[in-house]
Structures are given as C-alpha cells and as structure tokens.
Amino acid sequence: MSLTLRCPLSNSVKVTDFGVFVKLDDDLEGLIFSGEEGLNIPRSEEDCTTPDHKICTVYPKALAAVIRFADEISENRSRISLPLLETVPAENKIYWEYSNCVSASKADPIRERVIITLEIQSNKISQKFNCSEFCERTDNSGQMSLIEYIICRLEKTNNERIYCTTHLSRYVSIREIEVRFNIFKNHKRLSNYELTHVISKDSYPNIDLFNDFFEDYPQWMPENLEEAIPI
C-alpha cells in the first residue's frame, strides 16, 4: 500500500507505506484510502476516483497536529540499535541514551493522557554528554547530565502537547502526561527511586518544567544522584 500526497501548486507526489492517498486541491481536502491489501492504489497520473477507494474529509491542521505530537511521543528504545550504542559519536550519544531510557510510551485517550515509562541505568543517569539541543541549560563545555536532558525532553513533549491541543482536539484530548521514572542498578530496580510525575501545565510557551521538577524532587538532581547511588 502507498500514500500519495499531491500539492495543488507544484503537483508534487510523495509515496510512503501508510496505505492511504491524500489529495489536496484548492478548495477540497480529501482522504482516499484502501480498505484491503492488494487493491490498486493510484499513482500521481492516475484517476483516484475509482470504486476501490473511499473519499472522506480530512483536516490538514488536525492531521499535522496528530503527526507532530505522535512523533514526539513515539521515541523509545526500539528506535535505536543497542549493540551500536557504545559506538555512537559523542555529539549524538545523549539522544541515543535518552531513547534507550524510554521503555514504553503509550497514549491513553480514554483517560486523556499519555504514559511514558523510563528505565534509567544508575551508571548513566548523572553522566554528562555533549548536547546541542538545549544550549541554555548546558554547562560551559556544552554538556548536560542524562537526567537533565530527560527533563528537558519531557518539557518539550508537554510544550508540543499544548501547542497541538487546539487542532488535536478534533480527534482526541490529551490533558496530561504521566511519567513513570525507574532507576536500575545491576539489572535491579531501586525501590527508593521509583517516581510517578504527572505533567499538566498549560501556560505555553512559558512552561518551566525543568526548574520545577528539581525543586519538587531535589534528590533527583544529578549531583545528589551521583552521591547517593555510587557506580
């Protein structure tokens, strides 16, 4: 199955593996999709109004909001190669380490929330890595600890939630992000470091989750973790 996106100005076409056909005209947006595998999906030069396809309304801004927020919460350890983790270049290492910490990320639309489960290794949580993404929070050498980067990413995820809310609400309402923190040492969960933190702030774009988190949980500050959990 393939997805064809036709732009009305350039008449350009993009084909992917989603199994839907999206056509954008001057006054009409339509979603055309196949209900069964093996049906003929039209290419750019072909007629898309065949009996094999159904046409229904799609809202581009709402669709963009779904894709944008879904992309933000979809990052997890399945997106990296664990055997290659230790060989990743220094400038990319923190992003791989973050992905490796996310054991699950699940939308729960009935309860209007997303649940992110983090499993962080004790020998990595306070370790510093190069980071070019949140420069205002890195140290003088352009580095930050993994736990600090995790909180920055959660802050970004919540910002995306709020930013997308208006158009996302056509399909689903996500009012909070529930984050379940776990620290592991030698493959054992440390019971003193199990934390469930709910993020529901909506004062975009002035949401400061980073400082609030470490004020609420000073034991999770990197220097305190390093002292309390020796490698």
Buried (B, 14 or more C-beta within 10 A) or exposed (E): BBBBBBEEEEEEBEEEEEBBBBBBEEEEBBBBBBEEEEBEBBEBEEEBEEEBBEBEEBBEEBBEBBEBBBEBBEBBBEEBEEEEBEEBEEEEBBBBBBBBBBBEBEBEEEEEBBBBBBBBBBEBBBBBBBBEBBEEBBEEEEBBBBBBBBBBBBBBBBBBBBBBBEBBEEEBEBEBBBBBBBBBBEEEEBEEBEBEBEBEBEEEEEBEBBEBBBEEBEEBBBEBBBEBBEE
